[in-house]
């Protein structure tokens, strides 16, 4: 078993990214929030969130609006206590309109491996349902044999 604590090496950084992806694909705000320090600071798009309780509330609101959410993350870079990822996720709104979100995240971890800082830049693009790339059963993890994020196009 790989320790998901800093300082990160290639294997632990990759495992940390996959663990985060799997947690977010559960769409369980409680489960996801436990990966963040009690006083974690977030910038998500134009919203600033501080603290695990507010993170949990943010995620609850998010998944009430972003339906059939499926996410894939990819390691971009890492250092001792920081990881950068790119990601894509797909969802539809209550009207049935589909979107793909493209984004980048910067993560900083404390010594216990909890994320103390997360900065996310995200852009949504409207797509037709037939353009969807992520079709695995949800909620749930992306299958190991799924390619994840395709080249940007």
N, CA, C and O atoms as a GROMACS GRO file, in nm:
protein
  612
    1UNK      N    1   0.085  -0.119   0.000
    1UNK     CA    2   0.000   0.000   0.000
    1UNK      C    3   0.088   0.124   0.000
    1UNK      O    4   0.188   0.131   0.072
    2UNK      N    5   0.051   0.220  -0.082
    2UNK     CA    6   0.126   0.344  -0.095
    2UNK      C    7   0.074   0.445   0.007
    2UNK      O    8  -0.046   0.468   0.017
    3UNK      N    9   0.167   0.505   0.082
    3UNK     CA   10   0.129   0.611   0.176
    3UNK      C   11   0.096   0.737   0.096
    3UNK      O   12   0.174   0.779   0.010
    4UNK      N   13  -0.018   0.796   0.124
    4UNK     CA   14  -0.060   0.915   0.050
    4UNK      C   15  -0.027   1.042   0.128
    4UNK      O   16  -0.107   1.135   0.136
    5UNK      N   17   0.093   1.044   0.184
    5UNK     CA   18   0.140   1.156   0.265
    5UNK      C   19   0.258   1.224   0.198
    5UNK      O   20   0.336   1.159   0.127
    6UNK      N   21   0.273   1.354   0.219
    6UNK     CA   22   0.393   1.419   0.170
    6UNK      C   23   0.515   1.371   0.250
    6UNK      O   24   0.501   1.331   0.366
    7UNK      N   25   0.632   1.375   0.191
    7UNK     CA   26   0.663   1.423   0.056
    7UNK      C   27   0.620   1.320  -0.048
    7UNK      O   28   0.634   1.199  -0.028
    8UNK      N   29   0.568   1.371  -0.159
    8UNK     CA   30   0.518   1.286  -0.266
    8UNK      C   31   0.629   1.242  -0.360
    8UNK      O   32   0.725   1.316  -0.386
    9UNK      N   33   0.613   1.120  -0.412
    9UNK     CA   34   0.693   1.074  -0.524
    9UNK      C   35   0.592   1.044  -0.636
    9UNK      O   36   0.473   1.067  -0.618
   10UNK      N   37   0.639   0.996  -0.750
   10UNK     CA   38   0.548   0.974  -0.863
   10UNK      C   39   0.433   0.881  -0.824
   10UNK      O   40   0.317   0.910  -0.852
   11UNK      N   41   0.465   0.770  -0.760
   11UNK     CA   42   0.361   0.671  -0.726
   11UNK      C   43   0.259   0.729  -0.628
   11UNK      O   44   0.139   0.710  -0.646
   12UNK      N   45   0.305   0.799  -0.524
   12UNK     CA   46   0.211   0.852  -0.425
   12UNK      C   47   0.130   0.968  -0.482
   12UNK      O   48   0.014   0.985  -0.446
   13UNK      N   49   0.190   1.050  -0.569
   13UNK     CA   50   0.115   1.160  -0.632
   13UNK      C   51   0.006   1.104  -0.722
   13UNK      O   52  -0.108   1.151  -0.719
   14UNK      N   53   0.040   1.003  -0.803
   14UNK     CA   54  -0.061   0.940  -0.889
   14UNK      C   55  -0.173   0.878  -0.806
   14UNK      O   56  -0.291   0.890  -0.840
   15UNK      N   57  -0.137   0.810  -0.697
   15UNK     CA   58  -0.237   0.747  -0.610
   15UNK      C   59  -0.326   0.852  -0.543
   15UNK      O   60  -0.446   0.830  -0.527
   16UNK      N   61  -0.267   0.965  -0.503
   16UNK     CA   62  -0.344   1.072  -0.438
   16UNK      C   63  -0.446   1.129  -0.537
   16UNK      O   64  -0.560   1.156  -0.499
   17UNK      N   65  -0.405   1.148  -0.662
   17UNK     CA   66  -0.496   1.201  -0.764
   17UNK      C   67  -0.611   1.103  -0.787
   17UNK      O   68  -0.727   1.143  -0.795
   18UNK      N   69  -0.578   0.975  -0.799
   18UNK     CA   70  -0.684   0.875  -0.823
   18UNK      C   71  -0.778   0.865  -0.703
   18UNK      O   72  -0.899   0.850  -0.720
   19UNK      N   73  -0.724   0.872  -0.582
   19UNK     CA   74  -0.809   0.868  -0.463
   19UNK      C   75  -0.906   0.987  -0.461
   19UNK      O   76  -1.022   0.972  -0.426
   20UNK      N   77  -0.857   1.103  -0.499
   20UNK     CA   78  -0.943   1.222  -0.504
   20UNK      C   79  -1.051   1.204  -0.611
   20UNK      O   80  -1.168   1.234  -0.586
   21UNK      N   81  -1.012   1.155  -0.728
   21UNK     CA   82  -1.110   1.133  -0.835
   21UNK      C   83  -1.218   1.036  -0.790
   21UNK      O   84  -1.337   1.061  -0.809
   22UNK      N   85  -1.177   0.925  -0.730
   22UNK     CA   86  -1.274   0.825  -0.684
   22UNK      C   87  -1.370   0.883  -0.580
   22UNK      O   88  -1.490   0.857  -0.584
   23UNK      N   89  -1.316   0.962  -0.488
   23UNK     CA   90  -1.401   1.022  -0.385
   23UNK      C   91  -1.502   1.117  -0.448
   23UNK      O   92  -1.621   1.111  -0.416
   24UNK      N   93  -1.458   1.205  -0.537
   24UNK     CA   94  -1.549   1.300  -0.600
   24UNK      C   95  -1.653   1.226  -0.684
   24UNK      O   96  -1.768   1.270  -0.690
   25UNK      N   97  -1.616   1.117  -0.749
   25UNK     CA   98  -1.714   1.041  -0.828
   25UNK      C   99  -1.817   0.970  -0.741
   25UNK      O  100  -1.920   0.926  -0.792
   26UNK      N  101  -1.792   0.959  -0.611
   26UNK     CA  102  -1.893   0.904  -0.521
   26UNK      C  103  -2.009   1.003  -0.502
   26UNK      O  104  -2.120   0.963  -0.466
   27UNK      N  105  -1.982   1.130  -0.526
   27UNK     CA  106  -2.077   1.239  -0.504
   27UNK      C  107  -2.129   1.239  -0.360
   27UNK      O  108  -2.245   1.273  -0.335
   28UNK      N  109  -2.043   1.201  -0.268
   28UNK     CA  110  -2.076   1.197  -0.126
   28UNK      C  111  -2.002   1.312  -0.058
   28UNK      O  112  -1.882   1.301  -0.033
   29UNK      N  113  -2.071   1.423  -0.027
   29UNK     CA  114  -2.003   1.539   0.032
   29UNK      C  115  -1.928   1.506   0.161
   29UNK      O  116  -1.821   1.562   0.186
   30UNK      N  117  -1.982   1.418   0.242
   30UNK     CA  118  -1.913   1.381   0.368
   30UNK      C  119  -1.781   1.312   0.336
   30UNK      O  120  -1.677   1.350   0.390
   31UNK      N  121  -1.784   1.212   0.251
   31UNK     CA  122  -1.662   1.139   0.214
   31UNK      C  123  -1.557   1.232   0.155
   31UNK      O  124  -1.441   1.228   0.195
   32UNK      N  125  -1.598   1.316   0.062
   32UNK     CA  126  -1.504   1.407  -0.003
   32UNK      C  127  -1.446   1.505   0.098
   32UNK      O  128  -1.326   1.531   0.097
   33UNK      N  129  -1.529   1.559   0.184
   33UNK     CA  130  -1.483   1.663   0.279
   33UNK      C  131  -1.376   1.612   0.374
   33UNK      O  132  -1.295   1.691   0.423
   34UNK      N  133  -1.374   1.484   0.401
   34UNK     CA  134  -1.276   1.428   0.496
   34UNK      C  135  -1.134   1.430   0.442
   34UNK      O  136  -1.040   1.406   0.518
   35UNK      N  137  -1.116   1.456   0.314
   35UNK     CA  138  -0.981   1.467   0.256
   35UNK      C  139  -0.920   1.605   0.280
   35UNK      O  140  -0.803   1.627   0.250
   36UNK      N  141  -0.999   1.698   0.334
   36UNK     CA  142  -0.955   1.836   0.354
   36UNK      C  143  -0.935   1.865   0.502
   36UNK      O  144  -1.007   1.812   0.587
   37UNK      N  145  -0.837   1.949   0.533
   37UNK     CA  146  -0.814   1.987   0.671
   37UNK      C  147  -0.936   2.064   0.722
   37UNK      O  148  -1.012   2.119   0.643
   38UNK      N  149  -0.952   2.069   0.852
   38UNK     CA  150  -1.067   2.135   0.913
   38UNK      C  151  -1.074   2.281   0.871
   38UNK      O  152  -1.184   2.336   0.857
   39UNK      N  153  -0.959   2.344   0.850
   39UNK     CA  154  -0.955   2.486   0.812
   39UNK      C  155  -0.911   2.506   0.667
   39UNK      O  156  -0.859   2.612   0.632
   40UNK      N  157  -0.931   2.406   0.583
   40UNK     CA  158  -0.891   2.410   0.443
   40UNK      C  159  -0.947   2.535   0.374
   40UNK      O  160  -1.058   2.579   0.402
   41UNK      N  161  -0.867   2.592   0.283
   41UNK     CA  162  -0.908   2.708   0.206
   41UNK      C  163  -0.921   2.671   0.059
   41UNK      O  164  -0.833   2.607   0.002
   42UNK      N  165  -1.031   2.711   0.000
   42UNK     CA  166  -1.059   2.682  -0.140
   42UNK      C  167  -1.083   2.809  -0.217
   42UNK      O  168  -1.137   2.907  -0.165
   43UNK      N  169  -1.042   2.807  -0.343
   43UNK     CA  170  -1.095   2.898  -0.444
   43UNK      C  171  -1.148   2.806  -0.552
   43UNK      O  172  -1.072   2.732  -0.615
   44UNK      N  173  -1.277   2.810  -0.574
   44UNK     CA  174  -1.342   2.729  -0.677
   44UNK      C  175  -1.416   2.824  -0.770
   44UNK      O  176  -1.520   2.880  -0.733
   45UNK      N  177  -1.363   2.842  -0.889
   45UNK     CA  178  -1.417   2.941  -0.983
   45UNK      C  179  -1.413   3.077  -0.914
   45UNK      O  180  -1.305   3.127  -0.882
   46UNK      N  181  -1.530   3.138  -0.891
   46UNK     CA  182  -1.535   3.269  -0.828
   46UNK      C  183  -1.580   3.262  -0.682
   46UNK      O  184  -1.617   3.364  -0.623
   47UNK      N  185  -1.576   3.144  -0.625
   47UNK     CA  186  -1.623   3.124  -0.487
   47UNK      C  187  -1.506   3.090  -0.397
   47UNK      O  188  -1.420   3.009  -0.432
   48UNK      N  189  -1.504   3.152  -0.280
   48UNK     CA  190  -1.399   3.126  -0.181
   48UNK      C  191  -1.464   3.057  -0.062
   48UNK      O  192  -1.562   3.107  -0.006
   49UNK      N  193  -1.410   2.942  -0.024
   49UNK     CA  194  -1.469   2.858   0.080
   49UNK      C  195  -1.360   2.828   0.182
   49UNK      O  196  -1.246   2.798   0.146
   50UNK      N  197  -1.396   2.835   0.310
   50UNK     CA  198  -1.298   2.801   0.414
   50UNK      C  199  -1.363   2.709   0.516
   50UNK      O  200  -1.470   2.739   0.570
   51UNK      N  201  -1.299   2.597   0.540
   51UNK     CA  202  -1.344   2.505   0.644
   51UNK      C  203  -1.421   2.386   0.589
   51UNK      O  204  -1.494   2.397   0.490
   52UNK      N  205  -1.403   2.275   0.655
   52UNK     CA  206  -1.463   2.149   0.611
   52UNK      C  207  -1.615   2.156   0.606
   52UNK      O  208  -1.675   2.100   0.514
   53UNK      N  209  -1.678   2.222   0.703
   53UNK     CA  210  -1.825   2.232   0.703
   53UNK      C  211  -1.875   2.307   0.581
   53UNK      O  212  -1.974   2.267   0.520
   54UNK      N  213  -1.808   2.414   0.545
   54UNK     CA  214  -1.849   2.491   0.427
   54UNK      C  215  -1.818   2.414   0.298
   54UNK      O  216  -1.892   2.426   0.200
   55UNK      N  217  -1.712   2.338   0.299
   55UNK     CA  218  -1.680   2.253   0.182
   55UNK      C  219  -1.793   2.152   0.162
   55UNK      O  220  -1.839   2.132   0.050
   56UNK      N  221  -1.836   2.090   0.270
   56UNK     CA  222  -1.945   1.991   0.262
   56UNK      C  223  -2.072   2.058   0.208
   56UNK      O  224  -2.141   2.000   0.124
   57UNK      N  225  -2.104   2.178   0.256
   57UNK     CA  226  -2.222   2.250   0.207
   57UNK      C  227  -2.207   2.286   0.059
   57UNK      O  228  -2.302   2.275  -0.018
   58UNK      N  229  -2.088   2.330   0.020
   58UNK     CA  230  -2.061   2.362  -0.121
   58UNK      C  231  -2.085   2.240  -0.209
   58UNK      O  232  -2.152   2.250  -0.312
   59UNK      N  233  -2.030   2.126  -0.169
   59UNK     CA  234  -2.043   2.004  -0.249
   59UNK      C  235  -2.188   1.957  -0.257
   59UNK      O  236  -2.232   1.909  -0.362
   60UNK      N  237  -2.261   1.972  -0.150
   60UNK     CA  238  -2.404   1.935  -0.150
   60UNK      C  239  -2.478   2.019  -0.254
   60UNK      O  240  -2.554   1.964  -0.334
   61UNK      N  241  -2.455   2.151  -0.254
   61UNK     CA  242  -2.519   2.239  -0.353
   61UNK      C  243  -2.475   2.203  -0.495
   61UNK      O  244  -2.556   2.200  -0.587
   62UNK      N  245  -2.346   2.176  -0.510
   62UNK     CA  246  -2.290   2.145  -0.642
   62UNK      C  247  -2.363   2.026  -0.703
   62UNK      O  248  -2.410   2.033  -0.816
   63UNK      N  249  -2.372   1.916  -0.628
   63UNK     CA  250  -2.427   1.793  -0.684
   63UNK      C  251  -2.580   1.794  -0.688
   63UNK      O  252  -2.640   1.704  -0.746
   64UNK      N  253  -2.643   1.891  -0.627
   64UNK     CA  254  -2.786   1.910  -0.647
   64UNK      C  255  -2.814   1.974  -0.783
   64UNK      O  256  -2.922   1.956  -0.839
   65UNK      N  257  -2.715   2.048  -0.837
   65UNK     CA  258  -2.731   2.117  -0.966
   65UNK      C  259  -2.663   2.042  -1.080
   65UNK      O  260  -2.714   2.041  -1.192
   66UNK      N  261  -2.550   1.979  -1.052
   66UNK     CA  262  -2.472   1.909  -1.155
   66UNK      C  263  -2.507   1.761  -1.150
   66UNK      O  264  -2.448   1.685  -1.074
   67UNK      N  265  -2.604   1.722  -1.232
   67UNK     CA  266  -2.662   1.588  -1.226
   67UNK      C  267  -2.584   1.490  -1.314
   67UNK      O  268  -2.527   1.528  -1.416
   68UNK      N  269  -2.583   1.363  -1.272
   68UNK     CA  270  -2.511   1.257  -1.344
   68UNK      C  271  -2.364   1.293  -1.365
   68UNK      O  272  -2.305   1.264  -1.469
   69UNK      N  273  -2.306   1.355  -1.265
   69UNK     CA  274  -2.168   1.401  -1.264
   69UNK      C  275  -2.070   1.284  -1.276
   69UNK      O  276  -2.082   1.184  -1.205
   70UNK      N  277  -1.973   1.297  -1.367
   70UNK     CA  278  -1.865   1.200  -1.382
   70UNK      C  279  -1.737   1.278  -1.408
   70UNK      O  280  -1.734   1.368  -1.491
   71UNK      N  281  -1.630   1.242  -1.335
   71UNK     CA  282  -1.506   1.319  -1.333
   71UNK      C  283  -1.386   1.231  -1.364
   71UNK      O  284  -1.380   1.116  -1.320
   72UNK      N  285  -1.290   1.286  -1.439
   72UNK     CA  286  -1.160   1.222  -1.460
   72UNK      C  287  -1.053   1.325  -1.430
   72UNK      O  288  -1.060   1.439  -1.477
   73UNK      N  289  -0.952   1.286  -1.352
   73UNK     CA  290  -0.840   1.374  -1.316
   73UNK      C  291  -0.712   1.314  -1.371
   73UNK      O  292  -0.702   1.193  -1.393
   74UNK      N  293  -0.614   1.401  -1.394
   74UNK     CA  294  -0.484   1.358  -1.444
   74UNK      C  295  -0.374   1.438  -1.374
   74UNK      O  296  -0.383   1.560  -1.364
   75UNK      N  297  -0.273   1.369  -1.326
   75UNK     CA  298  -0.159   1.436  -1.263
   75UNK      C  299  -0.088   1.523  -1.365
   75UNK      O  300  -0.058   1.478  -1.475
   76UNK      N  301  -0.062   1.646  -1.329
   76UNK     CA  302   0.013   1.737  -1.415
   76UNK      C  303   0.156   1.752  -1.363
   76UNK      O  304   0.252   1.744  -1.440
   77UNK      N  305   0.168   1.775  -1.231
   77UNK     CA  306   0.299   1.797  -1.170
   77UNK      C  307   0.287   1.779  -1.020
   77UNK      O  308   0.177   1.779  -0.965
   78UNK      N  309   0.402   1.764  -0.952
   78UNK     CA  310   0.399   1.754  -0.806
   78UNK      C  311   0.533   1.799  -0.749
   78UNK      O  312   0.634   1.803  -0.819
   79UNK      N  313   0.531   1.831  -0.620
   79UNK     CA  314   0.652   1.856  -0.542
   79UNK      C  315   0.630   1.791  -0.406
   79UNK      O  316   0.538   1.711  -0.391
   80UNK      N  317   0.712   1.823  -0.310
   80UNK     CA  318   0.703   1.757  -0.180
   80UNK      C  319   0.562   1.755  -0.121
   80UNK      O  320   0.513   1.648  -0.083
   81UNK      N  321   0.496   1.871  -0.114
   81UNK     CA  322   0.363   1.878  -0.051
   81UNK      C  323   0.257   1.941  -0.141
   81UNK      O  324   0.152   1.985  -0.093
   82UNK      N  325   0.285   1.946  -0.271
   82UNK     CA  326   0.190   2.006  -0.365
   82UNK      C  327   0.170   1.916  -0.486
   82UNK      O  328   0.260   1.845  -0.530
   83UNK      N  329   0.047   1.921  -0.538
   83UNK     CA  330   0.013   1.846  -0.659
   83UNK      C  331  -0.070   1.938  -0.748
   83UNK      O  332  -0.158   2.010  -0.700
   84UNK      N  333  -0.042   1.934  -0.878
   84UNK     CA  334  -0.123   2.005  -0.977
   84UNK      C  335  -0.189   1.901  -1.066
   84UNK      O  336  -0.125   1.805  -1.109
   85UNK      N  337  -0.318   1.920  -1.091
   85UNK     CA  338  -0.392   1.827  -1.176
   85UNK      C  339  -0.470   1.904  -1.281
   85UNK      O  340  -0.500   2.022  -1.266
   86UNK      N  341  -0.501   1.833  -1.390
   86UNK     CA  342  -0.601   1.882  -1.484
   86UNK      C  343  -0.716   1.784  -1.475
   86UNK      O  344  -0.698   1.668  -1.437
   87UNK      N  345  -0.834   1.830  -1.509
   87UNK     CA  346  -0.949   1.742  -1.499
   87UNK      C  347  -1.054   1.782  -1.601
   87UNK      O  348  -1.054   1.892  -1.656
   88UNK      N  349  -1.143   1.688  -1.624
   88UNK     CA  350  -1.264   1.712  -1.701
   88UNK      C  351  -1.377   1.641  -1.629
   88UNK      O  352  -1.359   1.532  -1.574
   89UNK      N  353  -1.493   1.703  -1.629
   89UNK     CA  354  -1.611   1.631  -1.582
   89UNK      C  355  -1.730   1.669  -1.668
   89UNK      O  356  -1.733   1.775  -1.731
   90UNK      N  357  -1.827   1.580  -1.667
   90UNK     CA  358  -1.949   1.602  -1.743
   90UNK      C  359  -2.068   1.592  -1.648
   90UNK      O  360  -2.066   1.518  -1.549
   91UNK      N  361  -2.171   1.668  -1.681
   91UNK     CA  362  -2.293   1.668  -1.602
   91UNK      C  363  -2.404   1.729  -1.687
   91UNK      O  364  -2.378   1.787  -1.793
   92UNK      N  365  -2.526   1.715  -1.640
   92UNK     CA  366  -2.636   1.787  -1.702
   92UNK      C  367  -2.712   1.863  -1.595
   92UNK      O  368  -2.707   1.829  -1.477
   93UNK      N  369  -2.781   1.966  -1.639
   93UNK     CA  370  -2.861   2.045  -1.546
   93UNK      C  371  -3.003   1.988  -1.539
   93UNK      O  372  -3.033   1.887  -1.603
   94UNK      N  373  -3.089   2.054  -1.463
   94UNK     CA  374  -3.226   2.006  -1.444
   94UNK      C  375  -3.307   2.008  -1.574
   94UNK      O  376  -3.408   1.937  -1.585
   95UNK      N  377  -3.265   2.087  -1.670
   95UNK     CA  378  -3.334   2.093  -1.800
   95UNK      C  379  -3.284   1.986  -1.897
   95UNK      O  380  -3.336   1.972  -2.007
   96UNK      N  381  -3.182   1.910  -1.855
   96UNK     CA  382  -3.128   1.806  -1.942
   96UNK      C  383  -3.017   1.852  -2.034
   96UNK      O  384  -2.973   1.776  -2.120
   97UNK      N  385  -2.970   1.975  -2.017
   97UNK     CA  386  -2.859   2.027  -2.099
   97UNK      C  387  -2.728   1.973  -2.044
   97UNK      O  388  -2.702   1.980  -1.924
   98UNK      N  389  -2.644   1.919  -2.133
   98UNK     CA  390  -2.517   1.860  -2.094
   98UNK      C  391  -2.402   1.960  -2.105
   98UNK      O  392  -2.403   2.049  -2.190
   99UNK      N  393  -2.305   1.943  -2.016
   99UNK     CA  394  -2.186   2.028  -2.013
   99UNK      C  395  -2.063   1.943  -1.987
   99UNK      O  396  -2.069   1.839  -1.922
  100UNK      N  397  -1.952   1.990  -2.039
  100UNK     CA  398  -1.821   1.935  -2.001
  100UNK      C  399  -1.743   2.050  -1.938
  100UNK      O  400  -1.732   2.158  -1.996
  101UNK      N  401  -1.690   2.025  -1.822
  101UNK     CA  402  -1.607   2.124  -1.752
  101UNK      C  403  -1.461   2.085  -1.768
  101UNK      O  404  -1.424   1.970  -1.748
  102UNK      N  405  -1.379   2.182  -1.805
  102UNK     CA  406  -1.235   2.164  -1.815
  102UNK      C  407  -1.172   2.245  -1.703
  102UNK      O  408  -1.212   2.358  -1.678
  103UNK      N  409  -1.074   2.187  -1.634
  103UNK     CA  410  -1.016   2.264  -1.526
  103UNK      C  411  -0.878   2.219  -1.484
  103UNK      O  412  -0.826   2.115  -1.526
  104UNK      N  413  -0.821   2.302  -1.399
  104UNK     CA  414  -0.691   2.278  -1.337
  104UNK      C  415  -0.706   2.306  -1.188
  104UNK      O  416  -0.778   2.398  -1.147
  105UNK      N  417  -0.638   2.226  -1.109
  105UNK     CA  418  -0.638   2.247  -0.965
  105UNK      C  419  -0.495   2.249  -0.914
  105UNK      O  420  -0.408   2.178  -0.964
  106UNK      N  421  -0.473   2.332  -0.814
  106UNK     CA  422  -0.348   2.334  -0.739
  106UNK      C  423  -0.381   2.292  -0.596
  106UNK      O  424  -0.468   2.351  -0.532
  107UNK      N  425  -0.312   2.190  -0.548
  107UNK     CA  426  -0.338   2.136  -0.414
  107UNK      C  427  -0.215   2.152  -0.327
  107UNK      O  428  -0.102   2.136  -0.374
  108UNK      N  429  -0.237   2.184  -0.200
  108UNK     CA  430  -0.129   2.189  -0.101
  108UNK      C  431  -0.175   2.107   0.020
  108UNK      O  432  -0.288   2.121   0.066
  109UNK      N  433  -0.084   2.021   0.071
  109UNK     CA  434  -0.119   1.927   0.177
  109UNK      C  435  -0.044   1.956   0.306
  109UNK      O  436   0.066   2.010   0.305
  110UNK      N  437  -0.108   1.919   0.418
  110UNK     CA  438  -0.039   1.925   0.546
  110UNK      C  439   0.034   1.792   0.569
  110UNK      O  440   0.026   1.702   0.486
  111UNK      N  441   0.106   1.781   0.680
  111UNK     CA  442   0.187   1.662   0.707
  111UNK      C  443   0.103   1.535   0.720
  111UNK      O  444   0.154   1.425   0.698
  112UNK      N  445  -0.025   1.549   0.757
  112UNK     CA  446  -0.114   1.433   0.771
  112UNK      C  447  -0.176   1.391   0.638
  112UNK      O  448  -0.254   1.296   0.633
  113UNK      N  449  -0.141   1.461   0.529
  113UNK     CA  450  -0.194   1.426   0.398
  113UNK      C  451  -0.329   1.487   0.367
  113UNK      O  452  -0.391   1.453   0.266
  114UNK      N  453  -0.377   1.577   0.454
  114UNK     CA  454  -0.504   1.646   0.429
  114UNK      C  455  -0.477   1.770   0.345
  114UNK      O  456  -0.376   1.838   0.363
  115UNK      N  457  -0.568   1.799   0.254
  115UNK     CA  458  -0.550   1.915   0.168
  115UNK      C  459  -0.585   2.041   0.246
  115UNK      O  460  -0.698   2.057   0.293
  116UNK      N  461  -0.487   2.128   0.259
  116UNK     CA  462  -0.511   2.253   0.332
  116UNK      C  463  -0.543   2.369   0.239
  116UNK      O  464  -0.591   2.474   0.283
  117UNK      N  465  -0.516   2.350   0.110
  117UNK     CA  466  -0.544   2.455   0.015
  117UNK      C  467  -0.576   2.393  -0.121
  117UNK      O  468  -0.509   2.300  -0.166
  118UNK      N  469  -0.682   2.447  -0.185
  118UNK     CA  470  -0.723   2.401  -0.318
  118UNK      C  471  -0.763   2.523  -0.399
  118UNK      O  472  -0.849   2.600  -0.358
  119UNK      N  473  -0.700   2.539  -0.515
  119UNK     CA  474  -0.737   2.647  -0.606
  119UNK      C  475  -0.778   2.583  -0.737
  119UNK      O  476  -0.700   2.511  -0.799
  120UNK      N  477  -0.900   2.610  -0.780
  120UNK     CA  478  -0.954   2.548  -0.901
  120UNK      C  479  -0.998   2.654  -1.001
  120UNK      O  480  -1.073   2.746  -0.967
  121UNK      N  481  -0.952   2.639  -1.123
  121UNK     CA  482  -0.997   2.722  -1.235
  121UNK      C  483  -1.073   2.629  -1.329
  121UNK      O  484  -1.020   2.527  -1.372
  122UNK      N  485  -1.197   2.665  -1.361
  122UNK     CA  486  -1.286   2.574  -1.433
  122UNK      C  487  -1.365   2.652  -1.539
  122UNK      O  488  -1.412   2.762  -1.514
  123UNK      N  489  -1.378   2.592  -1.657
  123UNK     CA  490  -1.460   2.646  -1.765
  123UNK      C  491  -1.558   2.540  -1.810
  123UNK      O  492  -1.520   2.424  -1.828
  124UNK      N  493  -1.683   2.578  -1.828
  124UNK     CA  494  -1.786   2.487  -1.876
  124UNK      C  495  -1.813   2.511  -2.024
  124UNK      O  496  -1.816   2.624  -2.071
  125UNK      N  497  -1.832   2.401  -2.096
  125UNK     CA  498  -1.866   2.407  -2.238
  125UNK      C  499  -1.993   2.325  -2.256
  125UNK      O  500  -2.000   2.210  -2.213
  126UNK      N  501  -2.093   2.384  -2.321
  126UNK     CA  502  -2.216   2.310  -2.350
  126UNK      C  503  -2.183   2.204  -2.456
  126UNK      O  504  -2.113   2.232  -2.553
  127UNK      N  505  -2.235   2.083  -2.436
  127UNK     CA  506  -2.216   1.974  -2.532
  127UNK      C  507  -2.350   1.907  -2.560
  127UNK      O  508  -2.443   1.917  -2.480
  128UNK      N  509  -2.359   1.840  -2.672
  128UNK     CA  510  -2.474   1.756  -2.700
  128UNK      C  511  -2.456   1.625  -2.625
  128UNK      O  512  -2.343   1.582  -2.603
  129UNK      N  513  -2.564   1.563  -2.587
  129UNK     CA  514  -2.554   1.436  -2.513
  129UNK      C  515  -2.469   1.336  -2.590
  129UNK      O  516  -2.396   1.259  -2.528
  130UNK      N  517  -2.478   1.335  -2.722
  130UNK     CA  518  -2.400   1.243  -2.804
  130UNK      C  519  -2.250   1.268  -2.801
  130UNK      O  520  -2.173   1.184  -2.846
  131UNK      N  521  -2.207   1.382  -2.750
  131UNK     CA  522  -2.065   1.416  -2.739
  131UNK      C  523  -2.003   1.372  -2.607
  131UNK      O  524  -1.883   1.389  -2.586
  132UNK      N  525  -2.083   1.316  -2.519
  132UNK     CA  526  -2.032   1.273  -2.389
  132UNK      C  527  -1.918   1.172  -2.407
  132UNK      O  528  -1.919   1.091  -2.499
  133UNK      N  529  -1.821   1.180  -2.316
  133UNK     CA  530  -1.707   1.088  -2.316
  133UNK      C  531  -1.710   0.991  -2.199
  133UNK      O  532  -1.650   0.884  -2.205
  134UNK      N  533  -1.777   1.028  -2.093
  134UNK     CA  534  -1.773   0.950  -1.969
  134UNK      C  535  -1.906   0.880  -1.949
  134UNK      O  536  -2.008   0.945  -1.926
  135UNK      N  537  -1.904   0.746  -1.958
  135UNK     CA  538  -2.030   0.670  -1.956
  135UNK      C  539  -2.034   0.561  -1.848
  135UNK      O  540  -2.127   0.480  -1.848
  136UNK      N  541  -1.938   0.556  -1.758
  136UNK     CA  542  -1.940   0.449  -1.659
  136UNK      C  543  -2.057   0.470  -1.562
  136UNK      O  544  -2.109   0.580  -1.549
  137UNK      N  545  -2.098   0.363  -1.493
  137UNK     CA  546  -2.208   0.375  -1.397
  137UNK      C  547  -2.174   0.476  -1.288
  137UNK      O  548  -2.064   0.476  -1.233
  138UNK      N  549  -2.270   0.560  -1.256
  138UNK     CA  550  -2.248   0.663  -1.154
  138UNK      C  551  -2.363   0.660  -1.055
  138UNK      O  552  -2.474   0.624  -1.092
  139UNK      N  553  -2.340   0.697  -0.929
  139UNK     CA  554  -2.208   0.734  -0.880
  139UNK      C  555  -2.118   0.612  -0.870
  139UNK      O  556  -2.164   0.499  -0.855
  140UNK      N  557  -1.991   0.638  -0.878
  140UNK     CA  558  -1.893   0.532  -0.865
  140UNK      C  559  -1.765   0.568  -0.937
  140UNK      O  560  -1.761   0.663  -1.015
  141UNK      N  561  -1.659   0.492  -0.909
  141UNK     CA  562  -1.529   0.525  -0.966
  141UNK      C  563  -1.522   0.498  -1.116
  141UNK      O  564  -1.596   0.416  -1.170
  142UNK      N  565  -1.432   0.570  -1.182
  142UNK     CA  566  -1.403   0.546  -1.322
  142UNK      C  567  -1.335   0.409  -1.331
  142UNK      O  568  -1.241   0.383  -1.256
  143UNK      N  569  -1.380   0.322  -1.421
  143UNK     CA  570  -1.318   0.190  -1.432
  143UNK      C  571  -1.168   0.200  -1.463
  143UNK      O  572  -1.125   0.292  -1.534
  144UNK      N  573  -1.091   0.108  -1.410
  144UNK     CA  574  -0.946   0.108  -1.430
  144UNK      C  575  -0.908   0.105  -1.577
  144UNK      O  576  -0.805   0.161  -1.616
  145UNK      N  577  -0.989   0.039  -1.661
  145UNK     CA  578  -0.953   0.028  -1.804
  145UNK      C  579  -1.006   0.146  -1.887
  145UNK      O  580  -0.988   0.146  -2.009
  146UNK      N  581  -1.068   0.245  -1.823
  146UNK     CA  582  -1.113   0.364  -1.895
  146UNK      C  583  -0.991   0.457  -1.912
  146UNK      O  584  -0.912   0.473  -1.819
  147UNK      N  585  -0.977   0.517  -2.028
  147UNK     CA  586  -0.861   0.599  -2.059
  147UNK      C  587  -0.853   0.732  -1.986
  147UNK      O  588  -0.748   0.796  -1.988
  148UNK      N  589  -0.960   0.774  -1.921
  148UNK     CA  590  -0.956   0.901  -1.849
  148UNK      C  591  -0.970   1.019  -1.943
  148UNK      O  592  -1.055   1.020  -2.031
  149UNK      N  593  -0.886   1.119  -1.923
  149UNK     CA  594  -0.894   1.242  -2.000
  149UNK      C  595  -0.829   1.224  -2.135
  149UNK      O  596  -0.710   1.193  -2.144
  150UNK      N  597  -0.906   1.244  -2.242
  150UNK     CA  598  -0.845   1.238  -2.375
  150UNK      C  599  -0.764   1.366  -2.400
  150UNK      O  600  -0.771   1.461  -2.322
  151UNK      N  601  -0.691   1.366  -2.507
  151UNK     CA  602  -0.620   1.489  -2.543
  151UNK      C  603  -0.720   1.602  -2.558
  151UNK      O  604  -0.832   1.580  -2.603
  152UNK      N  605  -0.679   1.721  -2.522
  152UNK     CA  606  -0.768   1.837  -2.529
  152UNK      C  607  -0.805   1.864  -2.674
  152UNK      O  608  -0.718   1.874  -2.761
  153UNK      N  609  -0.933   1.877  -2.698
  153UNK     CA  610  -0.983   1.912  -2.831
  153UNK      C  611  -1.110   1.989  -2.817
  153UNK      O  612  -1.170   2.029  -2.917
   0.00000   0.00000   0.00000
